[in-house]
Amino acid sequence: MRERTQYPEWLQAYRHVYRIEMNLGKRLESVYALVPEGAVLVDVGSDHGYLPAKLVKDGKIKRSAVTDINVGPLESAKKTAIRFEVFEKMTFFLADGLDGVDYDYDTVTICGMGGILIADIIARAERCRECTLILQPMRHQEYLRKYLWDNGYMIEKEVYSVEHGKPYVVLVTRYTGEKIEYSEEDTYIGFERDTNEDRKQYNEKLVRSLRKKLLGVGEKEKEILETVCERLSRI
Ligand SMILES: C[S@@+](CC[C@H](N)C(=O)[O-])C[C@H]1O[C@@H](n2cnc3c(N)ncnc32)[C@H](O)[C@@H]1O
């Protein structure tokens, strides 16, 4: 359901009460850096709405829509927009993913959700094929990479970070319609071979969590995960 972009009177008060700097943290900072200049964005599952509000506030993008499936987070995003005086440049949708989002966007961010849910949101939105997608899965990254590669999306870039001891990856992807050859191991590792300190730390954390997973899986998956750990340790 679309919500009109106008300043509700009952929220006017917030405008001057909250004037604080917004610190996105390392995870969302890396998403921020990857959003193209001048984009028209939809941030799906925005919750607090910090990312789109900061992008608009800084003038990096023209305007943004925000979606959330829950009322509470959507209200929280509206308050953020008011705090940062960007309410007029933002539109709010109570929506499941991009369902019914009537907005002329060219870029989509989907962050802080599982890879299976992210893939499902993309699968239901044809328009994603015309957009730059910036995706930050919290888990099941291998499922998401597989979905993208099987459905003609090229992963152009991957960026890794560690925040509060947790490893995060951000994927930048566009639809090209081409299919690529990949192995099961590639779905865990990706094709990015950039070896900076963040990637090293990310790999160490990932190897640690995959080794834990090894204990509870069958022989075939165990073999794949062992190869993944071995390859990750060499990157
Ligand atoms: C963990 S928060 C992530 C917030 C923000 N994107 C970030 O990365 O910090 C996940 C948000 O996604 C929303 N959400 C979950 N499933 C959704 C769906 N299918 N469509 C839209 N929003 C969804 C939740 O209500 C919640 O506000």
The ligand as a Gaussian input file, in Angstrom:
#p B3LYP/6-31G(d) Opt

LIG

0 1
 C       17.028000      -6.905000      10.025000
 S       16.081000      -5.617000       9.356000
 C       17.237000      -4.920000       8.210000
 C       17.100000      -3.426000       8.155000
 C       18.051000      -2.722000       7.195000
 N       17.766000      -3.084000       5.828000
 C       19.492000      -3.032000       7.535000
 O       20.144000      -3.751000       6.777000
 O       19.962000      -2.559000       8.586000
 C       14.951000      -6.445000       8.274000
 C       13.734000      -5.601000       7.922000
 O       13.108000      -6.222000       6.805000
 C       11.720000      -6.230000       6.989000
 N       11.201000      -7.331000       6.155000
 C       11.261000      -8.660000       6.382000
 N       10.717000      -9.341000       5.368000
 C       10.311000      -8.426000       4.457000
 C        9.666000      -8.499000       3.198000
 N        9.323000      -9.676000       2.659000
 N        9.383000      -7.351000       2.555000
 C        9.706000      -6.142000       3.099000
 N       10.306000      -6.019000       4.291000
 C       10.614000      -7.142000       4.964000
 C       11.531000      -6.383000       8.480000
 O       10.269000      -5.883000       8.909000
 C       12.694000      -5.535000       9.016000
 O       12.310000      -4.216000       9.229000

